[in-house]
Amino acid sequence: MNSKLKTQPEQDTEMAFWDHVEELRRHLLIALIALAVATFGSFLFAEEIINLLAGPVGSLDALQSIEVTENVSVFMRVSLLSGFAISMPIILYELLAFIIPGLKANERRWVIMVVIFGSILFLIGAAFSYFVMLPASLTFLLEFLGVATKPRLSSYINFITTLIFWMGIAFQFPIIVFALAKLGVVSVKTLAKGWRYALVLIAILAAMITPTVDPVNMALLMAPLFLLYLLSVLFASLAVTGKKSTDKKED
């Protein structure tokens, strides 16, 4: 009979687990609300963004819409991407606030730094895909076989927004490594020794993200990604150095 009853430590562990679940739910809810508000706000200028995204292919006149709901779906997709970019600082902060419980004063400072630089790096990655990768990729794709091509609006926007999104995420890698190094999940030595494996993984990632199969476009993506990996090693070193100095002060 008594064996079926939970001990006090087990009850405390279960309560702590559900407290963490509730805390995660709260942070995710705030992030989703921020994304929803930013997405709805993006409705005001989504048309201007669509015109901007159509720039690399010429203009909206170079695209065609076939299905009845195509224009609406494109409008919503662009608004969602814009809302994600606008709400990025809040999303990053809410994720970090859950991962690092009981933030101290010095920890809050570097969390804010991660949020700021993470948001900036996302925009840099998006700009890189738009200004560097897209012109080269579209030239190859549209001129391949010399056949005149008029892309569909939805296909083109899906292609360009997917590329911008994943390049923005990829450019955040140094900040992610910085946070993991602060938490002690990764070490500088492991990152420095694993550059060969990282190069292979970057090549695979470039093959998945790059819209074309030619080596030129893959190199355009691999080069910045590998530089980002090296930058990640530097960020991890800074994170560990800052952590050691903080620990010495507390001692």
SVG drawing of the C-alpha trace seen along z (x, -y; Angstrom):
<svg xmlns="http://www.w3.org/2000/svg" viewBox="-10 -50 52 52">
<polyline fill="none" stroke="black" stroke-width="0.4" points="0.0,0.0 2.7,-2.4 4.9,-1.5 2.2,-3.0 2.5,-6.3 4.9,-8.8 7.7,-10.0 8.3,-13.7 11.3,-13.9 9.4,-12.3 6.5,-14.7 8.9,-17.6 10.5,-16.3 7.1,-16.0 6.1,-19.4 9.4,-20.9 8.9,-19.1 5.4,-20.6 6.7,-24.0 9.3,-23.8 6.6,-22.8 4.4,-25.7 7.4,-28.1 8.1,-26.8 4.5,-27.3 4.5,-30.8 7.7,-31.7 6.4,-30.1 3.1,-31.9 4.8,-35.3 6.9,-34.4 3.8,-33.4 1.9,-36.5 4.9,-38.7 5.0,-36.8 1.3,-37.2 1.3,-40.9 4.3,-41.5 2.7,-39.4 -0.5,-41.4 1.5,-44.6 3.3,-43.4 0.0,-43.5 0.5,-47.2 3.6,-47.0 3.6,-43.4 2.8,-44.5 5.9,-46.7 8.0,-43.8 6.6,-41.6 7.6,-44.2 11.1,-44.3 11.4,-40.5 10.4,-40.5 13.3,-42.8 15.9,-40.1 13.6,-38.6 12.8,-42.0 9.4,-43.0 6.0,-41.6 5.3,-41.8 7.9,-39.0 5.8,-36.7 2.4,-35.0 -0.4,-33.9 -2.4,-30.8 -4.6,-29.8 -7.3,-31.9 -5.9,-31.8 -2.2,-32.3 -2.0,-36.0 -3.5,-35.7 -1.2,-32.9 1.9,-34.8 0.7,-37.9 0.4,-35.8 3.7,-34.0 5.6,-37.3 3.8,-38.8 4.8,-35.8 8.5,-36.1 8.4,-39.8 6.7,-39.2 9.3,-36.6 12.1,-39.1 10.5,-41.9 9.7,-39.7 13.1,-38.0 14.5,-39.8 11.5,-38.8 11.6,-35.2 15.3,-34.9 14.9,-36.4 12.0,-34.2 13.9,-31.1 17.1,-32.1 15.1,-33.1 13.7,-29.6 17.0,-27.8 18.9,-29.9 16.7,-29.9 17.4,-32.3 19.4,-34.8 21.9,-36.8 22.8,-40.5 25.9,-39.6 24.0,-36.9 21.3,-39.3 23.9,-41.5 25.2,-38.8 21.6,-37.5 20.7,-40.9 23.9,-40.9 22.9,-37.5 19.5,-38.8 20.8,-42.0 23.6,-40.3 21.3,-37.3 18.7,-39.6 21.4,-41.5 23.0,-38.3 19.6,-37.1 19.2,-40.4 22.7,-40.1 22.0,-36.5 18.8,-37.6 20.6,-40.5 23.3,-38.1 20.8,-35.7 19.0,-38.6 21.9,-40.6 24.5,-37.9 22.9,-34.4 19.7,-35.3 21.1,-37.2 23.6,-34.4 21.1,-31.6 18.3,-33.2 20.7,-33.9 21.7,-30.2 18.1,-28.9 16.3,-31.3 19.0,-31.0 19.4,-27.3 18.9,-25.6 18.1,-29.0 14.3,-28.5 12.2,-31.6 10.8,-31.2 8.1,-33.2 8.0,-31.9 4.8,-31.4 4.3,-34.0 3.9,-31.4 6.8,-29.2 9.1,-32.2 8.1,-33.7 8.3,-30.3 11.8,-29.8 13.1,-33.2 11.5,-33.3 12.8,-29.8 16.3,-30.8 16.2,-34.1 14.8,-32.4 17.3,-29.5 20.3,-31.8 19.1,-34.1 19.0,-31.2 22.4,-29.9 24.0,-33.3 22.9,-33.0 25.1,-30.0 27.9,-32.0 25.4,-33.4 24.0,-29.9 27.4,-28.5 28.2,-31.4 25.1,-30.6 25.9,-26.9 29.5,-27.6 28.2,-29.8 26.1,-26.9 29.1,-24.5 27.4,-22.4 30.2,-22.8 33.9,-23.5 36.3,-25.6 38.8,-22.8 36.1,-20.5 35.0,-23.2 38.6,-24.0 39.5,-20.3 36.3,-19.6 36.7,-22.0 37.1,-19.2 33.8,-17.6 32.2,-21.1 33.4,-21.7 31.7,-18.4 28.5,-19.3 28.6,-22.8 28.9,-21.3 25.9,-19.1 23.9,-22.0 24.9,-24.1 23.8,-21.4 20.4,-21.3 19.9,-25.1 21.4,-26.1 18.7,-26.2 21.1,-25.2 23.5,-22.3 26.5,-24.2 29.6,-24.5 29.8,-28.3 26.5,-28.9 27.5,-26.2 30.9,-28.0 29.0,-31.3 27.2,-29.7 30.0,-27.5 32.5,-30.4 30.4,-32.6 29.1,-29.5 32.7,-28.3 33.7,-31.9 30.7,-31.8 32.0,-28.5 35.4,-30.1 33.6,-33.1 31.7,-30.7 35.0,-29.3 36.0,-32.9 32.6,-33.5 32.9,-30.3 36.3,-31.4 35.0,-34.8 32.1,-33.1 34.4,-30.8 36.8,-33.6 33.9,-35.8 32.6,-32.8 35.9,-32.1 36.4,-35.8 32.9,-35.9 33.5,-32.8 36.7,-34.2 34.9,-37.4 32.2,-35.4 34.8,-33.3"/>
</svg>
